[in-house]
């Protein structure tokens, strides 16, 4: 335990102001998402751009590319959420069976592709673990962009797997941050479910993935 605390303190001391700024934008994004506010996208985009720069500078090119995906999904989500003239804002909803199919397909395809790329073209020592964290996050980001309740489930599957991975890679600061994001996502799920309940649109069995009309 003392060794882990020492690592955490050393990480905090050595963290640059640019890294802190990126982390703060990331935290702001999740808090805005939990509150169902569109500000999650500009803050998220700022955090992603900073992260891409930092990862590139550190030679973490795979992580830089993954953040490029998050940038695209954030831009897509921002446009999708914007209230267009004469049309209502996109409401929070649950996944249909078709959308669950997309989620499963996206997760499995992303997982397989990342395992192949990380194993073949990088020196990663944890290609399967790393790929699973990223693939579930991909699917979660897509659901978040479409204001689907289940985005929190996918994102927290990713977070739950990322926490021990980050500890294993001796990145305690990011592990603690991810634990915080996990807790915020739990609150986000509850908040969005309350929104659905207030609108009388929550199906009797959300777990079935069947959306009522």
C-alpha positions as CSV (number, residue, x, y, z in Angstrom):
1,X,0.0,0.0,0.0
2,X,2.8,2.4,0.9
3,X,4.4,1.7,-2.5
4,X,1.2,2.5,-4.3
5,X,0.7,5.8,-2.3
6,X,4.3,6.7,-3.2
7,X,3.6,6.1,-6.9
8,X,0.5,8.2,-6.7
9,X,2.3,11.1,-5.0
10,X,5.1,10.9,-7.5
11,X,2.6,10.9,-10.4
12,X,0.9,14.0,-9.0
13,X,4.1,15.9,-8.5
14,X,5.4,15.0,-12.0
15,X,2.2,15.8,-13.9
16,X,2.4,18.9,-16.1
17,X,-0.1,21.7,-16.2
18,X,-1.2,20.6,-19.7
19,X,-2.0,17.1,-18.4
20,X,-4.0,18.5,-15.5
21,X,-5.9,20.7,-18.0
22,X,-6.7,17.7,-20.1
23,X,-7.9,15.8,-17.1
24,X,-10.0,18.7,-15.9
25,X,-11.7,18.9,-19.3
26,X,-12.3,15.2,-19.1
27,X,-13.9,15.5,-15.7
28,X,-16.1,18.4,-16.9
29,X,-17.2,16.3,-19.9
30,X,-18.5,13.5,-17.6
31,X,-20.2,15.9,-15.2
32,X,-22.0,17.6,-18.1
33,X,-23.0,14.2,-19.5
34,X,-24.4,13.2,-16.2
35,X,-26.4,16.4,-16.1
36,X,-27.6,15.8,-19.7
37,X,-26.0,19.1,-20.8
38,X,-24.7,19.7,-24.4
39,X,-21.6,21.3,-22.9
40,X,-20.2,17.8,-22.5
41,X,-19.2,18.0,-26.2
42,X,-17.1,21.3,-26.3
43,X,-15.4,20.4,-23.0
44,X,-14.8,16.8,-24.2
45,X,-13.4,18.0,-27.6
46,X,-11.0,20.3,-25.8
47,X,-9.8,17.4,-23.5
48,X,-9.5,15.0,-26.5
49,X,-7.4,17.5,-28.5
50,X,-5.1,18.1,-25.6
51,X,-4.8,14.3,-25.0
52,X,-4.0,13.7,-28.6
53,X,-1.1,16.2,-28.4
54,X,0.2,14.7,-25.2
55,X,0.0,11.1,-26.4
56,X,1.7,12.0,-29.7
57,X,4.5,13.8,-27.8
58,X,4.9,10.7,-25.6
59,X,5.0,8.4,-28.6
60,X,1.8,6.7,-27.7
61,X,0.5,6.7,-31.3
62,X,-2.3,4.0,-30.8
63,X,-3.8,6.0,-27.9
64,X,-3.5,9.2,-30.1
65,X,-5.5,7.4,-32.9
66,X,-8.1,6.2,-30.4
67,X,-8.6,9.8,-29.2
68,X,-9.0,10.7,-32.8
69,X,-12.1,8.4,-32.8
70,X,-13.4,10.1,-29.7
71,X,-13.0,13.4,-31.5
72,X,-15.1,12.3,-34.4
73,X,-17.7,10.8,-32.1
74,X,-17.8,14.0,-30.1
75,X,-18.3,16.1,-33.2
76,X,-21.0,13.7,-34.4
77,X,-22.7,13.8,-31.0
78,X,-22.6,17.6,-30.8
79,X,-24.3,17.9,-34.2
80,X,-26.8,15.2,-33.3
81,X,-27.8,16.9,-30.0
82,X,-28.1,20.4,-31.4
83,X,-31.7,21.6,-31.5
84,X,-32.5,22.2,-35.2
85,X,-35.1,24.7,-36.3
86,X,-38.7,23.4,-36.0
87,X,-37.5,20.1,-34.4
88,X,-37.3,19.1,-30.7
89,X,-34.1,18.3,-28.9
90,X,-33.1,14.6,-29.1
91,X,-34.6,13.0,-26.0
92,X,-32.9,10.4,-23.7
93,X,-34.1,6.9,-24.7
94,X,-33.2,3.3,-24.4
95,X,-31.7,1.0,-27.0
96,X,-33.9,-0.9,-29.5
97,X,-33.0,-4.5,-30.5
98,X,-31.5,-3.1,-33.7
99,X,-29.3,-0.7,-31.8
100,X,-28.2,-3.5,-29.4
101,X,-27.1,-5.4,-32.5
102,X,-25.0,-2.4,-33.6
103,X,-23.5,-2.2,-30.1
104,X,-22.5,-5.9,-30.0
105,X,-21.2,-5.8,-33.6
106,X,-19.2,-2.6,-32.9
107,X,-17.7,-4.0,-29.7
108,X,-16.7,-7.3,-31.2
109,X,-15.4,-5.8,-34.4
110,X,-13.4,-3.1,-32.6
111,X,-12.0,-5.7,-30.1
112,X,-10.8,-8.0,-32.9
113,X,-9.3,-5.2,-34.9
114,X,-7.5,-3.7,-32.0
115,X,-6.1,-7.0,-30.8
116,X,-4.7,-7.6,-34.3
117,X,-3.2,-4.2,-34.6
118,X,-1.8,-4.0,-31.1
119,X,-0.4,-7.5,-31.3
120,X,1.1,-7.2,-34.8
121,X,2.3,-3.6,-35.0
122,X,3.0,-2.5,-31.4
123,X,5.1,-3.6,-28.5
124,X,2.0,-3.8,-26.2
125,X,2.3,-6.4,-23.4
126,X,-1.5,-6.4,-22.8
127,X,-3.1,-6.3,-26.3
128,X,-6.3,-8.2,-25.3
129,X,-6.9,-6.2,-22.1
130,X,-6.2,-2.9,-23.8
131,X,-8.3,-3.7,-26.8
132,X,-11.3,-4.7,-24.7
133,X,-11.1,-1.4,-22.7
134,X,-11.1,0.6,-25.9
135,X,-13.7,-1.5,-27.8
136,X,-16.3,-1.1,-25.0
137,X,-15.5,2.6,-24.8
138,X,-16.1,3.0,-28.5
139,X,-19.6,1.5,-28.2
140,X,-20.4,3.6,-25.2
141,X,-19.4,6.8,-26.9
142,X,-21.7,5.9,-29.9
143,X,-24.6,5.4,-27.5
144,X,-23.8,8.6,-25.6
145,X,-23.9,10.5,-28.9
146,X,-27.4,9.1,-29.5
147,X,-28.5,9.9,-25.9
148,X,-29.1,6.2,-25.0
149,X,-29.3,5.3,-21.4
150,X,-27.2,2.2,-21.9
151,X,-24.1,4.3,-22.8
152,X,-23.3,4.5,-19.0
153,X,-23.3,0.7,-18.9
154,X,-20.8,0.3,-21.7
155,X,-18.6,3.1,-20.5
156,X,-18.5,1.6,-17.0
157,X,-17.6,-1.8,-18.4
158,X,-14.7,-0.1,-20.0
159,X,-13.9,1.9,-16.8
160,X,-14.1,-1.2,-14.6
161,X,-11.6,-3.0,-16.8
162,X,-9.3,0.1,-17.2
163,X,-8.8,0.6,-13.5
164,X,-6.8,-2.5,-12.8
165,X,-5.0,-2.1,-16.2
166,X,-3.8,1.3,-15.2
167,X,-2.6,0.1,-11.8
168,X,-0.8,-2.7,-13.6
169,X,0.9,-0.2,-15.9
170,X,1.9,1.8,-12.9
171,X,-0.3,4.8,-13.7
172,X,-2.0,5.3,-10.4
173,X,-3.2,8.9,-11.1
174,X,-5.1,7.7,-14.1
175,X,-6.5,4.7,-12.2
176,X,-7.8,7.0,-9.5
177,X,-9.3,9.3,-12.1
178,X,-11.0,6.4,-13.9
179,X,-12.4,5.2,-10.6
180,X,-13.9,8.7,-10.1
181,X,-15.3,8.6,-13.6
182,X,-16.8,5.2,-12.8
183,X,-18.7,6.6,-9.8
184,X,-19.8,9.6,-11.8
185,X,-21.1,7.3,-14.6
186,X,-23.2,5.3,-12.0
187,X,-24.8,8.6,-11.0
188,X,-25.2,9.5,-14.6
189,X,-27.1,6.3,-15.2
190,X,-29.4,7.0,-12.3
191,X,-30.0,10.6,-13.4
192,X,-30.8,9.6,-17.0
193,X,-33.2,6.9,-15.8
194,X,-35.0,9.5,-13.7
195,X,-35.4,11.6,-16.8
196,X,-36.9,8.7,-18.6
197,X,-39.2,7.9,-15.7
198,X,-40.4,11.5,-15.5
199,X,-41.4,11.3,-19.2
200,X,-43.1,7.9,-18.7
201,X,-41.0,6.3,-21.3
202,X,-39.1,3.7,-19.3
203,X,-40.1,0.2,-20.4
204,X,-41.1,-2.3,-17.7
205,X,-37.9,-4.2,-18.5
206,X,-35.1,-1.9,-19.5
207,X,-32.7,-4.9,-19.6
208,X,-34.6,-6.4,-22.5
209,X,-33.4,-3.5,-24.7
210,X,-36.9,-3.1,-26.2
211,X,-38.0,0.5,-26.6
212,X,-41.7,1.3,-26.2
213,X,-43.6,3.9,-28.1
